Amino acid sequence: MEFKMVDDKSMTEQVQEFQFIGNKIAISGIALDENFYVGAIVSKHPPSSKEYISQLLDKKEDFTLEQLLQHLQIEQET
């Protein structure tokens, strides 16, 4: 399964799809930590949001998944 974020879907919807994939992996017995989710979401963002993500990560080194989702939701709404 490949996960790649695109411009024509909301970030929230795409992150939920990614979490669904992660949950399927977890059900199979493979544990994924929060850093994996954060890193994967950040790395799969489309070019249109890369600058925002870079600026966000420059401000704080460790983001929880919840913090990242909050920031992405705010960015999507603006």
C-alpha positions, 0 to 999 in steps of 0.5 A: 500500500502506498500513501501519497498526499494530494492537493485535491483532498483535504489534509484531514481526510488524507490523514484519516486514510493514513491512520486507517492504514496504520490501524490495519497494520497494527491489527496485524501485530506490527506496532507503529509509534507516534513518531512514525505517523508524524514523520510519514505524514510530513514526508508525504505532503504535496509540494504546495504545503512543504514550505508550511510544514518546514516552517512548522517543524523549525519551530518545534522539534517533536510533534505529537500526532495530535499537535500536527493534526491541529496545525494542519487543520488550522492551515487547511482552514486559512 
